[in-house]
Amino acid sequence: MADKYIGKSTAIASLKPNALWVLRDDTLEWLDSKQTEPTQAEIDAEVIRLQAEYDSQAYARSRALEYPPATDYLDGIVKGDQAQVDKYIADCQAVKDKYPKE
């Protein structure tokens, strides 16, 4: 299940960057004279594409929250403490194992 919903406004902005438009409730008012208004089918397809892209990166977002701070690694390098460096690498690998790529 997605933890973020990609909506119509996100899809329109993705399809037509820098275009001028207003979305009121679910009604699109196209104000841009340089770019053509996307069709509803194009918007719907872009919502699906963006949602799938976001959902496919759930593992990366979970990993980012649990990785140890990079300063632990750098501190071990600066001090020449191989045990600290090895622990950092092992801790990162444990997070990767917990949240594998699908």
C-alpha positions in Angstrom: 0.0 0.0 0.0 1.3 3.4 -0.9 2.2 5.8 1.9 1.8 8.8 -0.4 -0.9 9.6 -2.9 0.1 11.1 -6.2 -2.6 13.5 -7.3 -3.7 15.2 -10.4 -1.8 18.4 -9.7 1.5 16.5 -9.4 0.8 14.7 -12.7 0.0 18.0 -14.5 3.2 19.6 -13.2 5.1 16.6 -14.3 3.6 16.6 -17.8 3.8 20.3 -18.4 6.5 21.9 -16.3 6.2 25.6 -15.8 2.8 25.7 -17.5 0.1 28.1 -16.1 -3.0 26.4 -14.8 -5.4 26.3 -11.9 -7.0 23.2 -10.4 -10.2 24.0 -8.5 -11.7 20.9 -6.8 -11.2 18.5 -9.7 -11.7 21.0 -12.5 -8.6 22.1 -14.5 -8.5 25.6 -15.9 -5.7 25.9 -18.5 -4.2 29.3 -18.6 -1.0 28.6 -20.6 -0.8 29.8 -24.2 2.5 28.2 -24.9 1.8 24.6 -23.8 -1.2 22.5 -24.8 -3.5 21.3 -22.1 -3.0 17.6 -21.3 -5.9 15.2 -21.9 -7.5 13.5 -19.0 -6.1 10.2 -20.3 -2.6 11.7 -20.2 -3.1 12.9 -16.7 -4.5 9.6 -15.5 -1.5 7.7 -17.1 1.0 10.1 -15.5 -0.7 9.6 -12.0 -0.2 5.9 -12.4 3.3 6.2 -13.6 4.4 8.6 -10.9 2.7 6.5 -8.2 4.4 3.3 -9.4 7.7 5.1 -9.5 7.2 6.4 -5.9 6.0 3.0 -4.6 9.0 1.3 -6.2 11.3 3.4 -4.0 9.8 2.4 -0.6 12.8 0.3 0.3 15.1 3.2 -0.3 13.1 5.5 1.9 13.0 2.9 4.7 16.7 2.3 4.4 17.5 6.0 4.7 15.7 6.2 8.0 17.7 3.4 9.5 21.2 3.8 8.1 23.8 4.7 10.7 25.2 8.2 10.4 28.0 8.5 7.8 30.0 10.4 10.4 30.5 7.0 12.2 32.3 5.7 9.1 34.3 8.9 8.6 35.3 8.9 12.3 36.6 5.4 12.0 38.6 6.3 8.9 40.1 9.4 10.5 41.0 7.4 13.6 42.3 4.4 11.7 39.8 2.3 13.6 39.1 -0.6 11.3 36.7 -2.2 13.8 34.6 0.9 13.7 34.6 1.0 9.9 33.7 -2.7 9.8 30.9 -2.2 12.2 29.5 0.7 10.1 29.6 -1.5 7.0 27.9 -4.4 8.8 25.2 -2.1 10.2 24.6 -0.7 6.6 24.4 -4.3 5.3 21.9 -5.3 8.0 19.7 -2.4 6.9 20.0 -3.4 3.2 19.1 -7.0 4.2 16.1 -5.8 6.2 14.8 -3.7 3.2 15.8 -5.5 0.0 15.2 -4.1 -3.4 12.1 -5.7 -4.9 
